[in-house]
Amino acid sequence: MAEQKKAQEQDLNHLLQVRREKLADLQANGKNPFQITKYDVTNHSMEIKNAFEEFEGKEVTLAGRMMSKRVMGKASFCSIQDLQGAIQAYVARDNLGEESYKDFKKLD
């Protein structure tokens, strides 16, 4: 039991160290992850899922928290949770550009 607790503490310490390094890297590159930003949200996840055919091929803006991310080379998927539910997003390097995609891959 004591060994398991010690292993969990080491995992937590490693996770905190990795996140602090990511934060320092962002700040060193002039990016403030804590900056309060405001933009117009056009839709919520539930609206998009319920009327997908209407939104297919169109650009939408939603606000939420990225709950998971799967990077697969030149493309990624992420799950975004907003006020009405969750939705999966497809993120392609070719659509974002090389630098923006590198930044995306660093997000937690």
N, C-alpha and C positions, 0 to 999 in steps of 0.2 A: 504494500500500500504506500509506504514511504517513497519507494523508488518510482512509483507511478506519479505521485505528486511532484517529485523532483523533475521528472521528465516533462510534465505539463508546464511547470514553471520555466524550464529551459526553452520549451516551444514558445511560450508567451514572450519571454525575453527576446528570443530570436525574431519573432513577429514584430515586436515593438522596435527593435533595432532596424529591421528592414524598412518599416514605415517611416522612421525618423530619417533614414538615409534618403528615401524618396522625397520627403518633405524638404530636406536640405538641398537636394538636387533641383527641385522645382524653384526654390527661392534663389539659388545660385544663378538660375537661368532667367531671373526677373519675373517669375510667375508666382502669384499669391493665391494659394488654394483656398484661403479663407476670405477672399474678397467677396463682398456681397454684390451680386449681379442681379439685374432685373431685366426681364424681356417678356414679350407678349407670348403667352401660351395659347396656341390655336386649338388644341384638342387634348383630351385625356385618353388614357389607354382603353377604357371601356368603349368610348365612342368609336375609336379606330377599329377595335376588334368587331364591334357590332355592325359596322358599315364598311367593312374592308374594301369591297368592290368600289365604293365611292372614293376612297382615299388611295387606292392602288396607283402607284406612279406619281403621286403628288407629294410635295414636301409638307411635313407637319412639324409643329414645335410642341414638345411636352416637357414638363419639369418633373423630376423625380430623383430617386436614388438608385444607382447601379448596384444591384444585389449580387450579381455574378457576372463573370466574363470568361469566355473561352476563346483563346487566340489560336488560330490555325494557319499560321503563315501569313499570306496576303489578305486573309479575311478573318473576321471575328464575329462572335455573337455575344450579346449581353442582355441581361434581364433587367428591366427598369421598373421599379415600383413607384406608382404615383398615388394620388388621392383616391382614385377609383379602382385600382387593381394593378396588375402587372402585365407587361408586354415584352416580347423579345425583339431586339433590334439587330439587324445585319449591318456590319461595319466593314467596308472594303477599303483597302489601301489605295486603290486606284481612284476611288471617289473622294477620299480625304486629302490625298497627297502624302508624300513620304514623311515629312516632319510631323504633321498632325497625327498620322497613324502611330508614329513612335510615341508621341505624347499620350495617345489613347491607351497604348499597351502598358504604360506606367501607372495608369489609374487603378485604384483599389475598388 
